[in-house]
Amino acid sequence: MAFSPASSYYWKGFRDGAPFILVAGPFGMLFGVLATEAGLNLTETMVMTATVFAGAAQLTALQLMQEHAPTIIVLASALAVNLRMAMYSASLTPFLGKAPLWQRAFAAYLTVDQSYACSIVRFETEPDLTVPQRMGYFMGSVTPVTTAWYAFTLVGALLGAQIPESWALDFALPIAFLAMATPMLRTSAHVVAATVSVVVALLAAGLPYNLGLMVAGLAGMITGARVELVLRKKGLWT
Amino acid sequence: MTPDHNGFDSATLWIVIAGMAVGSFALRFVFIGLVGDRPMPDWLLRHLRYTAVAILPALVTPLVVWPKATGGALDLPRLLAALVTVGVGTLTKNVLAAIFAGAATLYGLLYLL
């Protein structure tokens, strides 16, 4: 096992990550199209996609900027969408925390839904992997997704202006986000958190500066954490 | 400061891009880079677990109920498309299947109605 090179784990990761091209490709294209529709030029779109590297947060920022939300609210909301990355980072730390700092910095940049989902499953099922093998696997799993994300954002940005209004792209974001969030509802605590967030979002929609989003998000998070605690006390948490 | 984009100007955009780039990296780096292999408090992890399922629905709900394309009026194709997306996502746990089902519903109803 110790002699199995990290590079073979890179290719294992690559194979496991490849199917996610089907998610990252269309999502990148959607961002490219919507960014162009919002008036971003090619440079702005590609710099944003390469430096932020988080589709859901990027789409959130686009949406709020077009609603004239104050910059601080745009940033706070977009980063709130990205808070789950902190959770991924926390969850990967026991497995990759001993790698050299430069590798951890690289892994941090590449921490996305897909690389996390692939890697955590592999790391938990093969606890004897060395840190270089794990890092190789992680990098492999994110390579196809990253390539697809850059390339399809570019395609979307180039197509953007030509897409007619009858395509109802205004509703691509809600559908994409609902499709992403629904499979995450793994426990009753997640379901209650999402339900509270929907109800509060409707009640708080009138708040100024798009604060309704922050209020509803926080309410959902606190509710989810509370429900989890209650279920744990009753021994119903698995 | 004239808005050269849809409702915002270049300076605002670049501030948002820079802030998001730094902030997103910080969120990803904070544990793996700074905490290393020390343990983290349970209460923090417990709240972080629910961020995605709390923030994404909160962002989407107003867009579903008051779509801008109809001037904020409740719109049957968009409402049903959202419900179908959630339904298929729940049943299949498959992001792509949910997206295709939602898009098919939206286009089907926009075409019929």
Interface residues (C-beta under 8 A of the other chain):
Chain A: L22 V23 P26 E37 A38 G39 L40 E44 V47 M48 T51 V52 F53 A54 A56 A57 Q58 T60 A61 Q63 M65 Q66 E67 H68 T71 V74 L75 S77 A78 L79 A80 V81 N82 L83 R84 M85 A86 M87 Y88 S89 A90 L92 T93 P94 L96 G97 K98 L101 R104 A105 A107 A108 Y109 T111 S166 A168 D170 F171 A172 L173 P174 I175 A176 F177 L178 A179 M180 A181 T182 P183 M184 L185 A189 H190 A193 A194 V196 S197 V198 V200 A201 L202 A205 G212 L213 A216 G217 L218 A219 G220 M221 I222 T223 G224 A225 E228 L229
Chain B: D4 H5 N6 G7 F8 S10 T12 L13 W14 I15 V16 I17 G19 M20 A21 G23 S24 F25 L27 R28 F29 V30 F31 I32 G33 V35 G36 D37 M40 W43 L44 L45 R46 H47 L48 R49 Y50 T51 A52 V53 A54 I55 L56 P57 A58 L59 V60 T61 P62 L63 V64 V65 W66 P67 K68 A69 R78 A81 A82 T85 V86 G89 T90 T92 K93 N94 V95 L96 A98 I99 G102 A103 L106 Y107 L110
